[in-house]
Amino acid sequence: MEELTRLLDALGAILGDAGLWLLLGFAVAGVLHEFVPQRWLAGQLGRKGAGSVVKGALIGAPLPLCSCSVIPAAAALRTQGASKGAATSFAVATPEIDVPAFSLTWALLGPVMAVSRLIGAAASAITAGLLVDAFAKDDRPLPIAQGSGSGCGCASTNEASTAAASEAPANPLGQRFMRAIRYGFIDLPADLAGWLIIGLLLSAVVGAYLPASLLSDGMGEGPIAILAAMGLGLVIYVCATGSTPLVAVLIAKGLGPGAALAFLLAGPATNPAAMAWVLKDLGRTALIAYVGAISGVAFLCGWGLQWLASEGGWIPAAEPLTQHASGSAIGGAILAALLTYAGLRPLLHRIMTRRGTTHSHDCCSHATASAGASASTD
């Protein structure tokens, strides 16, 4: 019982630290999703060259799409005329750091780590886009099949939402804000719920049970630790938002900020679905440039941040397991309720659908029986 209480206390503390900031990120993400039309994006990214690549990174960074749901958006931009480099830049920047992930990083790790993550994401995206434009000129893109999924289960909702928002319907402003609220607090949490819940639970487990000296004696610092963290991020899928609490707790256990940043930059943009899209639509050379840019920039940014920490004496704010004010507790409770609803939403939908089908079947049976009785009476 004591172990369970420790786990629940750790989880409640992390929710309290993350709650208000993540709710703010959801709100901003909803507004961006509703009021940034995809046709405008395609117009900004249509020309070849460094300008479109930089625009792809700057426009993609704040948009609330994970590394699975960014695939249909990037593919749609390509079909509407976006260059290979601009589409690549957009596909890298968008999942690496968005508004919810940035706000959560600021809350749990402080402004230096948040800004470093933002700069690293932009550098990764721009480098990848420039390399693709420079070396993937002869690779002929293959057509993307309509309706092809990304394989993670979260793309379908975002794909439909992105398509709806891309047309920028001329509806009253109030209706558009209501759609923004719905996306920010219902659709987006539903897309992120699985990975975010896993990240929060893992963070609580690590914080509650693993010893404080887990990565002591410099094991979590230095180039080898940065390379290991970068390599781990390349081979596993992590959500930009969901991985942040886990990294915060690992830093508290001794992980160096450089290794933490390398992991946060390498993981979100390199899942198998994203790389499969790059290979299919942009070509083999583009895939090599894509992975090389992400891994190279992640290592260099991690090394630079580690140097800043060691030479400048900077230490990230890395201990989320603290006592909280009532406002933080309220934010944590609201976040927990949103994630619970998001996790149960598919089950509730299936139950309601089944009930509707049963009710319709019963009504049809009753109508058939009534018609038969009427015919026999006649």
C-alpha positions as CSV (number, residue, x, y, z in Angstrom):
1,M,0.0,0.0,0.0
2,E,2.9,2.3,0.8
3,E,4.4,1.7,-2.6
4,L,1.1,2.5,-4.4
5,T,0.8,5.7,-2.3
6,R,4.3,6.7,-3.4
7,L,3.4,6.1,-7.0
8,L,0.1,8.1,-6.8
9,D,1.9,11.0,-5.0
10,A,4.5,11.1,-7.7
11,L,1.9,11.0,-10.5
12,G,-0.2,13.7,-8.8
13,A,2.9,15.9,-8.4
14,I,3.8,15.6,-12.1
15,L,0.2,16.3,-13.2
16,G,0.2,19.4,-10.9
17,D,3.4,20.7,-12.5
18,A,2.2,19.9,-16.1
19,G,-1.5,20.7,-15.8
20,L,-1.9,24.4,-16.3
21,W,0.9,24.7,-18.8
22,L,-0.3,21.8,-20.9
23,L,-3.9,23.2,-20.8
24,L,-2.5,26.5,-22.1
25,G,-0.7,24.7,-24.9
26,F,-3.9,22.9,-25.9
27,A,-5.8,26.2,-26.1
28,V,-3.2,27.8,-28.3
29,A,-2.9,24.7,-30.4
30,G,-6.6,24.7,-31.0
31,V,-6.5,28.3,-32.2
32,L,-3.6,27.6,-34.5
33,H,-5.2,24.6,-36.0
34,E,-8.5,26.4,-36.8
35,F,-7.1,29.6,-38.1
36,V,-4.0,28.5,-40.2
37,P,-5.4,27.1,-43.5
38,Q,-3.5,24.5,-45.4
39,R,-3.9,26.3,-48.7
40,W,-2.0,29.2,-47.2
41,L,0.7,26.8,-46.0
42,A,1.0,25.3,-49.5
43,G,1.4,28.8,-51.0
44,Q,4.2,29.7,-48.6
45,L,6.1,26.4,-49.2
46,G,5.7,26.1,-53.0
47,R,9.0,27.7,-54.1
48,K,12.3,25.8,-54.1
49,G,15.2,27.2,-52.1
50,A,16.3,28.1,-48.6
51,G,13.4,30.6,-48.1
52,S,10.7,27.9,-48.3
53,V,12.8,25.5,-46.2
54,V,13.0,28.1,-43.4
55,K,9.3,28.9,-43.7
56,G,8.5,25.2,-43.4
57,A,10.4,25.0,-40.1
58,L,9.0,28.3,-38.7
59,I,5.4,27.4,-39.8
60,G,5.6,23.8,-38.8
61,A,7.1,24.2,-35.3
62,P,4.0,25.5,-33.5
63,L,1.4,23.4,-35.2
64,P,-0.1,20.6,-33.0
65,L,0.6,17.5,-35.1
66,C,2.6,14.5,-33.9
67,S,5.0,12.6,-36.0
68,C,2.2,10.3,-37.3
69,S,-0.4,12.9,-38.0
70,V,2.1,15.2,-39.7
71,I,2.5,12.6,-42.6
72,P,-0.9,13.3,-44.3
73,A,-0.4,17.0,-43.8
74,A,3.1,16.9,-45.4
75,A,1.9,14.6,-48.2
76,A,-1.0,17.0,-48.9
77,L,1.4,20.0,-49.1
78,R,3.5,18.0,-51.6
79,T,0.5,17.4,-53.8
80,Q,-0.3,21.1,-53.7
81,G,3.1,22.1,-54.9
82,A,5.4,22.3,-51.8
83,S,9.0,21.6,-52.6
84,K,10.8,18.5,-51.3
85,G,13.0,20.6,-49.0
86,A,10.1,22.6,-47.6
87,A,7.9,19.5,-47.0
88,T,10.9,17.8,-45.3
89,S,11.5,20.9,-43.1
90,F,7.8,21.0,-42.2
91,A,7.7,17.2,-41.4
92,V,10.7,17.5,-39.1
93,A,9.8,20.7,-37.2
94,T,6.1,19.9,-36.6
95,P,6.4,16.8,-34.4
96,E,9.7,17.8,-32.7
97,I,8.3,20.8,-30.8
98,D,4.8,22.2,-30.8
99,V,3.0,24.6,-28.4
100,P,2.0,21.9,-25.8
101,A,5.4,20.4,-25.8
102,F,7.1,23.8,-25.5
103,S,4.9,24.9,-22.7
104,L,5.4,21.6,-20.8
105,T,9.2,21.8,-21.3
106,W,9.2,25.4,-19.9
107,A,7.2,24.2,-16.9
108,L,9.2,21.1,-16.1
109,L,12.7,21.9,-17.3
110,G,12.9,25.7,-17.4
111,P,13.2,28.3,-20.1
112,V,16.8,27.5,-21.1
113,M,15.8,23.9,-22.0
114,A,12.6,25.0,-23.7
115,V,14.3,27.6,-25.9
116,S,17.2,25.1,-26.6
117,R,14.6,22.5,-27.7
118,L,12.9,25.0,-30.0
119,I,16.2,26.1,-31.6
120,G,17.3,22.5,-32.0
121,A,14.0,21.6,-33.7
122,A,14.3,24.5,-36.1
123,A,18.0,23.7,-36.8
124,S,17.1,20.0,-37.5
125,A,14.3,20.9,-39.8
126,I,16.2,23.6,-41.8
127,T,19.3,21.3,-42.1
128,A,17.2,18.4,-43.3
129,G,15.3,20.5,-45.8
130,L,18.4,22.1,-47.2
131,L,20.2,18.7,-47.5
132,V,17.1,17.2,-49.3
133,D,17.0,20.1,-51.7
134,A,20.7,19.8,-52.4
135,F,21.1,16.0,-52.8
136,A,17.7,14.5,-53.6
137,K,17.1,16.3,-56.9
138,D,17.2,13.2,-59.0
139,D,15.0,11.0,-56.8
140,R,11.6,10.7,-58.3
141,P,8.8,10.8,-55.7
142,L,6.3,8.1,-55.8
143,P,2.5,8.9,-55.5
144,I,1.0,8.6,-52.0
145,A,-2.0,6.4,-52.0
146,Q,-5.2,8.2,-50.9
147,G,-6.3,7.3,-47.5
148,S,-3.1,5.5,-46.5
149,G,-2.7,5.4,-42.8
150,S,0.3,6.1,-40.8
151,G,0.0,3.1,-38.6
152,C,-0.2,4.7,-35.2
153,G,-3.9,5.3,-34.9
154,C,-3.7,9.0,-34.3
155,A,-3.4,10.2,-37.9
156,S,-7.0,9.7,-39.0
157,T,-8.4,12.2,-36.6
158,N,-5.8,14.8,-37.4
159,E,-6.0,14.1,-41.1
160,A,-9.7,14.8,-41.2
161,S,-9.3,17.9,-38.9
162,T,-6.5,19.2,-41.0
163,A,-8.5,18.8,-44.2
164,A,-11.4,20.6,-42.7
165,A,-9.3,23.4,-41.4
166,S,-7.4,23.8,-44.6
167,E,-10.5,25.1,-46.4
168,A,-10.9,27.9,-43.9
169,P,-14.7,27.9,-44.1
170,A,-16.4,31.3,-44.0
171,N,-18.3,30.5,-40.8
172,P,-19.0,33.0,-38.0
173,L,-16.1,33.8,-35.7
174,G,-17.9,32.3,-32.7
175,Q,-18.3,28.9,-34.5
176,R,-14.7,28.8,-35.4
177,F,-13.6,29.5,-31.9
178,M,-15.9,26.7,-30.7
179,R,-14.2,24.4,-33.2
180,A,-10.8,25.5,-32.0
181,I,-11.8,24.7,-28.4
182,R,-13.1,21.3,-29.5
183,Y,-9.9,20.5,-31.3
184,G,-7.7,21.8,-28.5
185,F,-9.5,20.1,-25.6
186,I,-11.1,17.0,-27.2
187,D,-9.5,16.0,-30.5
188,L,-5.9,16.9,-29.7
189,P,-5.9,15.2,-26.2
190,A,-7.5,12.2,-27.8
191,D,-4.6,12.0,-30.3
192,L,-2.0,12.4,-27.6
193,A,-3.7,10.5,-24.8
194,G,-2.0,7.1,-25.3
195,W,1.6,8.3,-25.4
196,L,1.0,11.1,-22.9
197,I,-0.5,8.7,-20.4
198,I,2.4,6.3,-20.9
199,G,4.9,9.1,-20.5
200,L,3.3,10.3,-17.3
201,L,3.1,6.8,-15.8
202,L,6.7,6.0,-16.6
203,S,7.7,9.3,-15.1
204,A,5.9,8.5,-11.9
205,V,7.4,5.0,-11.8
206,V,10.9,6.4,-12.3
207,G,10.4,9.2,-9.8
208,A,8.9,7.0,-7.2
209,Y,11.0,3.8,-7.3
210,L,14.4,4.4,-9.0
211,P,17.2,5.6,-6.8
212,A,18.3,9.2,-6.9
213,S,21.8,8.1,-7.8
214,L,20.6,6.2,-10.9
215,L,22.9,8.1,-13.3
216,S,25.5,9.4,-10.8
217,D,29.2,9.8,-11.3
218,G,28.8,11.4,-14.7
219,M,27.2,8.4,-16.3
220,G,24.5,10.6,-17.8
221,E,26.8,13.2,-19.2
222,G,29.5,13.4,-21.9
223,P,29.6,12.5,-25.6
224,I,28.9,8.8,-25.0
225,A,25.7,9.5,-23.0
226,I,24.6,12.0,-25.7
227,L,25.2,9.4,-28.5
228,A,23.4,6.7,-26.6
229,A,20.4,9.0,-25.9
230,M,20.3,10.1,-29.6
231,G,20.5,6.5,-30.8
232,L,17.7,5.5,-28.5
233,G,15.6,8.4,-29.8
234,L,16.2,7.3,-33.4
235,V,15.0,3.7,-32.9
236,I,12.0,4.2,-30.7
237,Y,8.9,6.3,-31.2
238,V,8.3,9.0,-28.6
239,C,5.7,11.7,-28.5
240,A,7.2,15.2,-28.1
241,T,4.7,16.0,-25.3
242,G,4.5,12.6,-23.6
243,S,8.3,12.2,-23.4
244,T,8.9,15.5,-21.6
245,P,7.8,14.4,-18.1
246,L,9.9,11.3,-18.4
247,V,13.0,13.3,-19.4
248,A,12.4,15.7,-16.5
249,V,12.5,12.9,-14.0
250,L,15.6,11.3,-15.6
251,I,17.4,14.6,-15.4
252,A,16.5,14.6,-11.7
253,K,18.1,11.1,-11.4
254,G,21.3,12.3,-13.1
255,L,20.8,12.4,-16.8
256,G,22.8,15.3,-18.3
257,P,20.8,18.1,-20.1
258,G,22.8,17.4,-23.3
259,A,21.7,13.8,-23.5
260,A,18.2,14.8,-22.6
261,L,18.0,17.4,-25.4
262,A,19.5,14.9,-27.9
263,F,16.8,12.4,-27.0
264,L,14.0,14.9,-27.2
265,L,15.2,16.1,-30.7
266,A,15.9,12.7,-32.2
267,G,12.8,10.8,-31.1
268,P,9.6,12.5,-32.2
269,A,10.5,12.9,-35.9
270,T,12.0,9.5,-36.7
271,N,9.3,6.9,-36.2
272,P,9.0,4.2,-38.9
273,A,5.8,5.7,-40.4
274,A,7.5,9.1,-41.0
275,M,10.6,7.5,-42.5
276,A,8.5,5.3,-44.8
277,W,6.7,8.4,-46.1
278,V,10.1,10.1,-46.8
279,L,11.3,7.0,-48.6
280,K,8.2,6.7,-50.7
281,D,7.5,10.3,-51.6
282,L,10.9,11.9,-51.5
283,G,13.3,9.1,-52.3
284,R,16.3,7.2,-50.8
285,T,18.7,10.1,-50.9
286,A,16.1,12.2,-49.0
287,L,15.8,9.6,-46.3
288,I,19.5,9.5,-45.8
289,A,19.6,13.3,-45.5
290,Y,16.5,13.2,-43.2
291,V,18.0,10.8,-40.7
292,G,21.5,12.3,-41.0
293,A,20.3,15.8,-40.3
294,I,18.2,14.9,-37.3
295,S,20.9,12.7,-35.7
296,G,23.7,15.2,-36.4
297,V,21.9,18.3,-35.2
298,A,20.6,16.4,-32.1
299,F,24.2,15.4,-31.1
300,L,25.6,18.9,-31.8
301,C,22.8,20.6,-29.9
302,G,23.2,18.2,-27.0
303,W,26.9,18.7,-26.9
304,G,26.5,22.4,-26.9
305,L,23.9,22.4,-24.2
306,Q,26.1,20.1,-22.1
307,W,29.0,22.6,-22.5
308,L,26.7,25.4,-21.4
309,A,25.7,23.5,-18.3
310,S,29.3,22.6,-17.4
311,E,31.0,25.9,-18.2
312,G,28.2,28.2,-17.3
313,G,27.0,26.4,-14.2
314,W,23.5,26.1,-15.6
315,I,21.4,23.3,-14.1
316,P,17.9,22.6,-15.6
317,A,14.9,22.8,-13.3
318,A,14.5,19.0,-13.2
319,E,12.6,18.0,-10.1
320,P,8.9,17.9,-10.7
321,L,8.0,15.9,-7.6
322,T,7.2,18.8,-5.2
323,Q,4.3,20.2,-3.3
324,H,1.9,22.4,-5.3
325,A,-0.4,25.3,-4.8
326,S,-4.2,24.8,-5.3
327,G,-4.0,26.3,-8.8
328,S,-1.6,23.6,-9.9
329,A,-3.7,20.9,-8.2
330,I,-6.8,22.2,-10.1
331,G,-4.8,22.2,-13.4
332,G,-3.6,18.7,-12.7
333,A,-7.1,17.5,-12.0
334,I,-8.5,19.0,-15.2
335,L,-5.6,17.5,-17.2
336,A,-6.3,14.1,-15.6
337,A,-10.0,14.4,-16.4
338,L,-9.2,15.3,-20.1
339,L,-6.8,12.4,-20.5
340,T,-9.3,10.0,-18.8
341,Y,-12.1,11.0,-21.1
342,A,-9.7,10.9,-24.1
343,G,-8.6,7.4,-23.2
344,L,-12.2,6.2,-22.7
345,R,-13.6,8.0,-25.7
346,P,-13.2,5.1,-28.2
347,L,-14.8,2.7,-25.8
348,L,-17.7,5.1,-25.2
349,H,-18.1,5.6,-28.9
350,R,-18.3,1.8,-29.5
351,I,-20.9,1.4,-26.7
352,M,-23.1,4.2,-28.1
353,T,-22.7,2.9,-31.6
354,R,-23.7,-0.6,-30.5
355,R,-26.7,0.8,-28.6
356,G,-27.8,2.8,-31.6
357,T,-27.5,-0.2,-33.8
358,T,-29.5,-2.3,-31.3
359,H,-32.1,0.3,-31.0
360,S,-32.4,0.7,-34.7
361,H,-32.7,-3.1,-35.1
362,D,-35.4,-3.2,-32.4
363,C,-37.3,-0.4,-34.1
364,C,-37.2,-2.2,-37.4
365,S,-38.3,-5.5,-35.8
366,H,-41.2,-3.7,-34.1
367,A,-42.2,-2.0,-37.4
368,T,-42.0,-5.3,-39.2
369,A,-44.1,-7.0,-36.6
370,S,-46.7,-4.2,-36.7
371,A,-46.9,-4.4,-40.5
372,G,-47.3,-8.1,-40.3
373,A,-50.1,-7.8,-37.8
374,S,-51.8,-5.2,-39.8
375,A,-51.6,-7.4,-43.0
376,S,-53.1,-10.4,-41.2
377,T,-55.9,-8.3,-39.8
378,D,-56.8,-7.0,-43.3
